[in-house]
Amino acid sequence: MKVIVHDQVKTEPFDVLGHQWELCFQRCTWKMEDGQGDVDGYRFMWRKDGKLQTARGQARIHDARQLIDLLEQAAAEGWFHDPRLSFCRA
């Protein structure tokens, strides 16, 4: 499977044991090898010293609604807070 990244935002680099880490949020297309066609979605990926860390795990987020639903659930459970977002103000 091949992944094409269309857009990306990322955190400011932060140091962990002498390495620069960034968390990236990406809009991607997954090119499926089994003849199933292309699949669009989103993912979070880690970068260490500027290189993608695919072994650190990733999960495709199907669409924006799925992401918002997860954030809303986390806010409702009380462990996700961000005053900039109306659904997750403490």
DSSP file (Angstrom, degrees, kcal/mol; ACC not computed):
  #  RESIDUE AA STRUCTURE BP1 BP2  ACC     N-H-->O    O-->H-N    N-H-->O    O-->H-N    TCO  KAPPA ALPHA  PHI   PSI    X-CA   Y-CA   Z-CA
    1    1 A M              0   0    0      0, 0.0     2,-0.4     0, 0.0    31,-0.2   0.000 360.0 360.0 360.0 138.5    0.0    0.0    0.0
    2    2 A K  E     -A   31   0A   0     29,-1.6    29,-3.5     2,-0.0     2,-0.5  -0.906 360.0-151.7-113.6 141.9    1.2    3.5   -0.9
    3    3 A V  E     -A   30   0A   0     -2,-0.4     2,-0.5    27,-0.2    27,-0.2  -0.959   3.3-161.7-117.0 129.2    0.2    6.6    1.0
    4    4 A I  E     -A   29   0A   0     25,-2.9    25,-2.2    -2,-0.5     2,-0.5  -0.949  11.9-147.3-109.4 122.3    0.1   10.0   -0.7
    5    5 A V  E     +A   28   0A   0     -2,-0.5    23,-0.2    23,-0.2     3,-0.1  -0.787  21.3 172.9 -91.4 124.3    0.1   13.0    1.7
    6    6 A H  E     +     0   0A   0     21,-3.2     2,-0.3    -2,-0.5    22,-0.2   0.830  67.2   8.8 -96.6 -41.9   -1.9   16.0    0.4
    7    7 A D  E     -A   27   0A   0     20,-1.4    20,-2.1     2,-0.0    -1,-0.3  -0.968  64.3-175.1-140.9 153.2   -1.8   18.3    3.4
    8    8 A Q  E     -A   26   0A   0     -2,-0.3     2,-0.3    18,-0.2    18,-0.2  -0.987  11.5-176.3-152.9 139.2   -0.1   18.3    6.8
    9    9 A V  E     -A   25   0A   0     16,-2.2    16,-2.9    -2,-0.3     2,-0.3  -0.945  19.6-177.6-124.5 153.9    0.1   20.3   10.0
   10   10 A K  E     -A   24   0A   0     -2,-0.3    14,-0.2    14,-0.2    -2,-0.0  -0.980  26.6-102.9-150.3 160.9    2.5   19.5   12.8
   11   11 A T        -     0   0    0     12,-1.9     3,-0.1    -2,-0.3    14,-0.0  -0.275  51.0 -88.2 -73.1 165.5    3.5   20.5   16.3
   12   12 A E        -     0   0    0      1,-0.1    11,-0.2    10,-0.1    -1,-0.1  -0.531  59.7 -92.4 -66.7 144.4    6.6   22.5   17.0
   13   13 A P        -     0   0    0      0, 0.0     2,-0.4     0, 0.0     9,-0.2  -0.312  46.2-166.4 -59.7 142.5    9.6   20.2   17.4
   14   14 A F  E     -B   21   0A   0      7,-2.2     7,-3.0    -3,-0.1     2,-0.4  -0.986  19.2-115.5-133.6 147.3   10.3   19.1   20.9
   15   15 A D  E     +B   20   0A   0     -2,-0.4     2,-0.4     5,-0.2     5,-0.2  -0.638  29.8 173.1 -87.9 130.8   13.4   17.4   22.3
   16   16 A V  E >  S-B   19   0A   0      3,-2.5     3,-1.5    -2,-0.4    -2,-0.0  -0.931  77.7 -28.4-134.3 111.1   13.3   13.9   23.8
   17   17 A L  T 3  S-     0   0    0     -2,-0.4     3,-0.1     1,-0.3    -2,-0.0   0.869 127.1 -45.1  51.2  43.9   16.7   12.4   24.7
   18   18 A G  T 3  S+     0   0    0      1,-0.3     2,-0.4     0, 0.0    -1,-0.3   0.515 117.2 107.9  84.2   4.8   18.5   14.5   22.1
   19   19 A H  E <   -B   16   0A   0     -3,-1.5    -3,-2.5    -5,-0.0     2,-0.6  -0.911  66.8-127.6-117.0 145.6   16.0   13.8   19.3
   20   20 A Q  E     -B   15   0A   0     -2,-0.4    29,-3.8    -5,-0.2    30,-0.5  -0.820  30.0-169.7 -94.0 117.4   13.6   16.3   17.7
   21   21 A W  E     -BC  14  48A   0     -7,-3.0    -7,-2.2    -2,-0.6     2,-0.3  -0.817   9.1-179.3-108.9 146.4   10.0   14.9   17.7
   22   22 A E  E     - C   0  47A   0     25,-2.1    25,-2.6    -2,-0.3     2,-0.5  -0.993  21.0-140.4-139.7 142.1    6.9   16.3   15.9
   23   23 A L  E     - C   0  46A   0     -2,-0.3   -12,-1.9    23,-0.2     2,-0.4  -0.924  25.6-161.5-101.8 125.9    3.4   15.0   15.8
   24   24 A C  E     -AC  10  45A   0     21,-3.4    21,-2.2    -2,-0.5     2,-0.5  -0.840  15.2-158.7-111.1 143.2    1.8   15.4   12.3
   25   25 A F  E     -AC   9  44A   0    -16,-2.9   -16,-2.2    -2,-0.4     2,-0.4  -0.992  26.3-174.1-116.7 123.1   -1.8   15.4   11.3
   26   26 A Q  E     -AC   8  43A   0     17,-3.0    17,-2.0    -2,-0.5     2,-0.5  -0.912  30.1-142.9-127.7 144.7   -2.1   14.6    7.6
   27   27 A R  E     +AC   7  42A   0    -20,-2.1   -21,-3.2    -2,-0.4   -20,-1.4  -0.933  44.2 168.8 -98.7 124.3   -4.8   14.4    4.9
   28   28 A C  E     -AC   5  41A   0     13,-2.8    13,-2.2    -2,-0.5     2,-0.4  -0.819  39.2-135.5-135.7 165.8   -3.9   11.4    2.7
   29   29 A T  E     -AC   4  40A   0    -25,-2.2   -25,-2.9    -2,-0.3     2,-0.6  -1.000  21.1-148.3-121.4 128.2   -4.9    9.0    0.0
   30   30 A W  E     -AC   3  39A   0      9,-3.7     9,-2.3    -2,-0.4     2,-0.9  -0.868   7.1-148.9 -95.4 121.3   -4.1    5.3    0.5
   31   31 A K  E     -AC   2  38A   0    -29,-3.5   -29,-1.6    -2,-0.6     7,-0.2  -0.814  19.7-145.0 -90.5 105.0   -3.4    3.5   -2.8
   32   32 A M        -     0   0    0      5,-1.6     3,-0.5    -2,-0.9     5,-0.3  -0.481  10.8-156.0 -77.2 140.6   -4.7    0.0   -2.2
   33   33 A E  S    S+     0   0    0      1,-0.2    -1,-0.1    -2,-0.2    -2,-0.0   0.566  83.0  72.0 -90.4 -10.6   -2.7   -2.9   -3.8
   34   34 A D  S    S-     0   0    0      3,-0.1    -1,-0.2     1,-0.0    -2,-0.0   0.188 116.2 -98.9 -95.3  18.3   -5.6   -5.3   -3.8
   35   35 A G  S    S+     0   0    0     -3,-0.5    -2,-0.1     2,-0.1     3,-0.1   0.575  90.1 123.1  80.3   8.6   -7.6   -3.6   -6.6
   36   36 A Q        -     0   0    0      1,-0.3     2,-0.1     3,-0.0    -3,-0.1   0.479  67.8-130.9 -82.5  -1.9   -9.9   -1.9   -4.1
   37   37 A G        -     0   0    0     -5,-0.3    -5,-1.6     2,-0.0    -1,-0.3  -0.445  44.5 -30.0  88.0-163.1   -9.1    1.5   -5.5
   38   38 A D  E     -C   31   0A   0     -7,-0.2     2,-0.4    -2,-0.1    -7,-0.2  -0.677  49.4-158.9 -95.7 148.2   -8.0    4.6   -3.6
   39   39 A V  E     -C   30   0A   0     -9,-2.3    -9,-3.7    -2,-0.3     2,-0.3  -0.991   7.4-153.9-128.8 123.5   -9.2    5.5    0.0
   40   40 A D  E     +C   29   0A   0     -2,-0.4     2,-0.3   -11,-0.2   -11,-0.2  -0.662  35.9 112.0 -93.4 151.2   -9.0    9.0    1.3
   41   41 A G  E     -C   28   0A   0    -13,-2.2   -13,-2.8    -2,-0.3     2,-0.3  -0.967  53.1 -85.2 177.0-160.1   -8.7    9.9    5.0
   42   42 A Y  E     -CD  27  61A   0     19,-2.7    19,-4.2    -2,-0.3     2,-0.3  -0.878  31.6-179.2-131.9 159.2   -6.6   11.4    7.7
   43   43 A R  E     -CD  26  60A   0    -17,-2.0   -17,-3.0    -2,-0.3     2,-0.4  -0.990  25.1-128.4-155.4 159.4   -3.9   10.1   10.0
   44   44 A F  E     +C   25   0A   0     15,-0.5    15,-0.4    -2,-0.3     2,-0.3  -0.919  32.7 177.7-104.3 138.0   -1.6   11.1   12.8
   45   45 A M  E     -C   24   0A   0    -21,-2.2   -21,-3.4    -2,-0.4     2,-0.3  -0.995  23.0-130.8-140.5 145.9    2.1   10.3   12.3
   46   46 A W  E     -C   23   0A   0      7,-0.4     7,-2.7    -2,-0.3     2,-0.4  -0.732  14.7-159.7 -91.9 144.6    5.3   10.9   14.4
   47   47 A R  E     -CE  22  52A   0    -25,-2.6   -25,-2.1    -2,-0.3     2,-0.5  -0.992   2.7-166.7-119.7 134.3    8.4   12.4   12.9
   48   48 A K  E >  S-CE  21  51A   0      3,-2.6     3,-1.8    -2,-0.4   -27,-0.2  -0.985  78.8 -16.0-121.3 119.9   11.8   12.0   14.6
   49   49 A D  T 3  S-     0   0    0    -29,-3.8    -1,-0.1    -2,-0.5   -28,-0.1   0.867 131.0 -52.5  52.6  38.8   14.6   14.2   13.4
   50   50 A G  T 3  S+     0   0    0    -30,-0.5     2,-0.4     1,-0.2    -1,-0.3   0.408 115.6 111.6  83.8  -1.5   12.5   15.0   10.3
   51   51 A K  E <  S-E   48   0A   0     -3,-1.8    -3,-2.6     1,-0.0    -1,-0.2  -0.891  72.7-110.9-111.8 135.5   11.9   11.3    9.4
   52   52 A L  E     -E   47   0A   0     -2,-0.4     2,-0.7    -5,-0.2    -5,-0.2  -0.335  21.0-146.5 -60.1 139.9    8.5    9.6    9.5
   53   53 A Q    >   +     0   0    0     -7,-2.7     3,-1.7     1,-0.2    -7,-0.4  -0.684  28.2 166.1-109.4  74.8    8.3    6.9   12.2
   54   54 A T  G >  S+     0   0    0     -2,-0.7     3,-1.3     1,-0.3    -1,-0.2   0.781  73.0  62.2 -64.2 -27.2    6.0    4.4   10.6
   55   55 A A  G 3  S+     0   0    0      1,-0.3    -1,-0.3    -3,-0.2     3,-0.1   0.627  88.3  73.3 -73.2 -11.7    6.9    1.8   13.2
   56   56 A R  G <  S-     0   0    0     -3,-1.7    -1,-0.3     1,-0.2    -2,-0.2   0.497 112.2-105.4 -79.9  -3.7    5.4    4.0   15.9
   57   57 A G    <   -     0   0    0     -3,-1.3     2,-0.3    -4,-0.2   -11,-0.3   0.186  36.7-158.2  95.5 146.5    1.9    3.2   14.6
   58   58 A Q        -     0   0    0    -13,-0.1     2,-0.4    -3,-0.1   -13,-0.1  -0.975   2.8-157.1-152.1 159.6   -0.7    5.0   12.7
   59   59 A A        -     0   0    0    -15,-0.4   -15,-0.5    -2,-0.3     2,-0.4  -0.984  21.0-125.9-143.3 131.5   -4.4    4.8   12.2
   60   60 A R  E     -D   43   0A   0     -2,-0.4     2,-0.6   -17,-0.1   -17,-0.2  -0.624  17.0-150.9 -77.3 131.1   -6.4    6.1    9.3
   61   61 A I  E     -D   42   0A   0    -19,-4.2   -19,-2.7    -2,-0.4     3,-0.1  -0.925   9.6-146.2-101.5 119.6   -9.2    8.4   10.3
   62   62 A H        -     0   0    0     -2,-0.6     2,-0.3   -21,-0.2    -1,-0.1   0.855  65.2 -20.8 -61.8 -41.4  -12.0    8.0    7.7
   63   63 A D     >  -     0   0    0    -22,-0.1     4,-1.6     1,-0.1     3,-0.3  -0.964  68.6 -90.5-160.3 173.5  -13.3   11.5    7.7
   64   64 A A  H  > S+     0   0    0     -2,-0.3     4,-2.7     1,-0.2     5,-0.2   0.861 120.2  58.5 -61.7 -36.7  -13.5   14.8    9.6
   65   65 A R  H  > S+     0   0    0      1,-0.2     4,-2.8     2,-0.2    -1,-0.2   0.893 104.1  51.7 -61.6 -39.5  -16.8   13.7   11.3
   66   66 A Q  H  > S+     0   0    0     -3,-0.3     4,-2.1     2,-0.2    -1,-0.2   0.910 110.9  48.2 -63.4 -41.8  -15.1   10.6   12.7
   67   67 A L  H  X S+     0   0    0     -4,-1.6     4,-2.4     2,-0.2    -2,-0.2   0.945 113.3  46.3 -63.5 -48.3  -12.3   12.8   14.1
   68   68 A I  H  X S+     0   0    0     -4,-2.7     4,-3.0     1,-0.2     5,-0.2   0.900 110.3  54.5 -62.3 -40.8  -14.7   15.3   15.7
   69   69 A D  H  X S+     0   0    0     -4,-2.8     4,-2.4    -5,-0.2    -1,-0.2   0.921 109.6  47.2 -58.5 -44.1  -16.8   12.4   17.1
   70   70 A L  H  X S+     0   0    0     -4,-2.1     4,-2.4     2,-0.2    -2,-0.2   0.921 113.0  48.1 -64.7 -43.4  -13.8   11.0   18.8
   71   71 A L  H  X S+     0   0    0     -4,-2.4     4,-2.3     1,-0.2    -2,-0.2   0.904 111.8  50.3 -63.5 -40.7  -12.8   14.4   20.2
   72   72 A E  H  X S+     0   0    0     -4,-3.0     4,-2.6     2,-0.2    -2,-0.2   0.898 110.2  50.0 -63.9 -40.3  -16.3   15.0   21.4
   73   73 A Q  H  X S+     0   0    0     -4,-2.4     4,-1.8     2,-0.2    -2,-0.2   0.919 111.3  48.5 -63.2 -43.8  -16.4   11.7   23.2
   74   74 A A  H  <>S+     0   0    0     -4,-2.4     5,-1.9     1,-0.2     6,-0.8   0.893 112.3  49.0 -64.2 -39.4  -13.1   12.3   24.9
   75   75 A A  H ><5S+     0   0    0     -4,-2.3     3,-1.1     4,-0.2    -2,-0.2   0.914 109.4  52.2 -65.6 -41.9  -14.3   15.8   26.0
   76   76 A A  H 3<5S+     0   0    0     -4,-2.6    -1,-0.2     1,-0.3    -2,-0.2   0.833 107.8  52.1 -63.5 -32.0  -17.6   14.2   27.3
   77   77 A E  T 3<5S-     0   0    0     -4,-1.8    -1,-0.3    -5,-0.2    -2,-0.2   0.564 117.3-118.4 -80.5  -8.3  -15.5   11.7   29.3
   78   78 A G  T < 5S+     0   0    0     -3,-1.1    -3,-0.2    -4,-0.5    -2,-0.1   0.563  88.5  99.1  89.5   9.4  -13.5   14.7   30.8
   79   79 A W  S   <S+     0   0    0     -5,-1.9     2,-0.5     1,-0.1    -4,-0.2   0.413  70.7  64.1-112.0   3.9  -10.0   13.9   29.5
   80   80 A F        +     0   0    0     -6,-0.8     2,-0.4    -9,-0.1    -2,-0.2  -0.975  62.0 169.5-126.9 118.2   -9.8   16.2   26.5
   81   81 A H        +     0   0    0     -2,-0.5     8,-0.2    -3,-0.1     3,-0.0  -0.989  11.6 154.2-131.4 134.5  -10.0   19.9   27.1
   82   82 A D    >   -     0   0    0      6,-2.5     3,-1.9    -2,-0.4     6,-0.4  -0.779  29.2-153.3-156.5 112.4   -9.4   22.9   24.8
   83   83 A P  T 3  S+     0   0    0      0, 0.0     6,-0.1     0, 0.0    -1,-0.0   0.661  93.1  67.2 -63.8 -14.7  -11.0   26.2   25.5
   84   84 A R  T 3  S+     0   0    0      4,-0.1     2,-0.5     1,-0.1     5,-0.1   0.699  92.4  69.5 -76.1 -18.6  -10.8   27.1   21.7
   85   85 A L  S X  S-     0   0    0     -3,-1.9     3,-1.7     3,-0.1    -3,-0.3  -0.889  75.1-146.4-107.9 125.1  -13.4   24.4   20.9
   86   86 A S  G >  S+     0   0    0     -2,-0.5     3,-0.6     1,-0.3    -1,-0.1   0.807  96.3  53.7 -60.7 -31.6  -16.9   24.9   22.0
   87   87 A F  G 3  S+     0   0    0      1,-0.2    -1,-0.3    -6,-0.0    -2,-0.0   0.546 112.0  42.9 -83.3  -4.9  -17.6   21.2   22.6
   88   88 A C  G <  S+     0   0    0     -3,-1.7    -6,-2.5    -6,-0.4     2,-0.4  -0.094  71.0 135.5-135.6  41.7  -14.6   20.7   25.0
   89   89 A R    <         0   0    0     -3,-0.6    -9,-0.0    -8,-0.2    -8,-0.0  -0.761 360.0 360.0 -87.3 133.5  -14.4   23.6   27.3
   90   90 A A              0   0    0     -2,-0.4    -1,-0.1   -12,-0.0    -9,-0.0   0.481 360.0 360.0 -71.0 360.0  -13.8   22.5   30.9
